[in-house]
Amino acid sequence: MANEEGKTIDSINYVFVSEEVIIELNKKYLDHNYSTDIITFDNSESVTRLSGEMYISVDTVVKNANYYKEDFDKELKRVMVHGLLHLCGYTDKTKKDIEKIRKIEDKYLKRYDTIAEI
């Protein structure tokens, strides 16, 4: 995925945390007082070499999987792809941004599902 986006990966750490921890991270770094499924910290030193930390609230992923009637594994993959897309420069600040990033997530998830079947 990174290669297709014109990037290489130096270092990516996925850190799985509780909903309480993600709320505290949201408060401390983003001035938000709510839960989210992922927070991505971009530590890249160049636009083409990716480095970052992604904090994933497993509790929130479970809730979202149930809400969207989705398999937990697929929802977790979506969140992980979403974080990587943030490192690639995609945002989700506006409705248009969200539509774009969702479309790209779907593309990569579909490709992963096809590869996983082989």
C-alpha positions in Angstrom: 0.0 0.0 0.0 2.8 2.4 0.9 4.6 1.6 -2.3 1.5 2.3 -4.3 1.2 5.6 -2.6 4.8 6.5 -3.6 6.1 6.0 0.0 8.4 3.6 1.8 8.1 2.6 5.4 10.9 3.3 7.9 9.0 2.5 11.1 5.4 2.1 12.0 4.2 1.0 15.5 0.7 0.0 16.2 -0.1 0.4 19.9 -3.4 -1.2 21.1 -5.0 0.6 24.0 -8.2 0.9 25.9 -10.9 3.5 25.3 -9.8 5.3 28.4 -6.3 5.7 27.1 -7.4 6.9 23.7 -9.6 9.5 25.3 -6.6 10.8 27.4 -4.5 10.9 24.2 -7.3 12.8 22.5 -7.4 15.3 25.4 -3.7 15.7 25.7 -2.7 16.0 22.0 -5.8 17.0 20.0 -7.9 18.9 22.6 -10.8 16.5 22.1 -12.8 15.0 25.0 -14.1 11.9 23.3 -13.1 8.4 22.0 -12.0 7.5 18.6 -10.8 4.3 17.0 -7.3 5.5 16.1 -4.9 8.4 16.6 -2.0 8.6 14.3 1.2 10.4 15.2 3.4 11.2 12.2 7.1 11.1 13.0 8.2 11.1 9.3 11.3 13.1 8.5 10.4 13.2 4.8 7.3 13.1 2.7 8.3 9.8 1.1 9.7 7.8 4.1 7.0 7.0 6.6 7.5 6.8 10.3 4.8 6.9 12.9 2.9 5.6 15.9 -0.8 4.6 15.7 -2.8 4.2 18.9 -5.8 2.0 18.3 -8.7 1.7 20.8 -9.6 -1.9 20.7 -12.8 -1.1 22.7 -13.9 1.4 20.0 -13.1 -1.0 17.2 -15.3 -3.6 18.8 -18.1 -1.0 19.2 -17.8 0.1 15.6 -17.7 -3.4 14.3 -20.9 -4.2 16.2 -22.6 -0.9 15.1 -21.7 -1.4 11.4 -22.4 -5.2 11.6 -18.9 -5.9 10.5 -16.4 -8.6 11.4 -13.9 -7.4 14.0 -10.9 -8.4 11.9 -12.2 -6.4 8.9 -12.9 -3.3 11.0 -9.5 -3.5 12.6 -7.8 -3.8 9.2 -9.8 -0.7 8.1 -8.6 1.2 11.0 -5.0 0.2 10.4 -5.3 1.1 6.7 -6.9 4.4 7.8 -3.9 5.3 10.0 -1.4 4.4 7.3 -3.3 6.7 4.8 -3.0 9.5 7.3 0.8 9.0 7.2 0.6 9.1 3.4 -1.0 12.6 3.7 -4.7 11.9 3.5 -7.0 13.7 6.0 -10.5 13.3 7.2 -11.3 16.9 8.3 -14.2 17.6 5.9 -17.0 15.5 4.4 -15.2 15.5 1.1 -12.0 14.3 2.8 -13.9 11.5 4.5 -15.5 10.3 1.3 -12.1 10.2 -0.4 -10.3 8.4 2.4 -13.1 5.8 2.7 -12.9 5.1 -1.0 -9.2 4.5 -0.8 -9.6 2.4 2.3 -12.1 0.2 0.4 -9.7 -0.1 -2.5 -6.9 -1.4 -0.3 -9.2 -3.6 1.8 -10.7 -5.2 -1.3 -7.2 -5.9 -2.6 -6.2 -7.4 0.7 -9.2 -9.6 0.7 -8.4 -10.8 -2.9 -4.8 -11.5 -1.9 -5.9 -13.3 1.3 -8.1 -15.7 -0.8 -5.1 -16.9 -2.8 
